[in-house]
Amino acid sequence: MYCVNCGVKLGPSEKKCPLCGVVVFHPELPRPNGEAPYPAQRTPAKQVNRRSAQIILTALFLLPLVITMQCDLLINRSITWSGYVAGALVLGYTVLVLPNWFAKPNPVIFVPIDFTVVGVYLLYIDLATGGGWFLSFGLPLVGSIGLLVTTVVTLTRYLRRGMLFVYGGAGIALGGLMLLTEFLIILTFARPFTGWSLYPLAALVILGGMLIFLGINRAAREAMARKLFI
């Protein structure tokens, strides 16, 4: 008879393994209902091969990419609709899978990469459709949002204090982006000014100002924490 945990040969009268201390399991002896062959804390944990999982995910992204492009080439003799599918798959792979190839992915690096891929994808759509809106709308909008998100992620990652100031400033900046979005729409698509951006701008400025006020005023911050049970 051998230990179920370490494999050491055991004597017929031994109740525990002399090497690892695991209770001896006798398969020929009846056990009470629910008794495990060996203690629960000794159950070997299943190990997931990280590299293999990434390879499988990569294959799952490559498979529809290849199939759609082959179908498009066979039907239309050129890349037409499959370019949009390919761009979406590349974008999804960059955001969801690419960071996991690294043991400790740094969001300060990958967030700008994600927005760069978004910008390239929008540029492809603009060129494929002949829209002419990328330089005056897509690029400044994606660049502004990417800069804001990267700044917030960087400050959140490396600063130990002052998060209320960071999030409050980000809220105010996001309100400014709403106004910028409407301005770019007017500039690019010749739409009339309706003022819809003023509503989220006002709400975000108020919210951001409240967060900054709480960051400055310790008494108000502690009172808010007590009311919210945090």
Beta strands, then each sheet from edge to edge (+ up, - down):
end
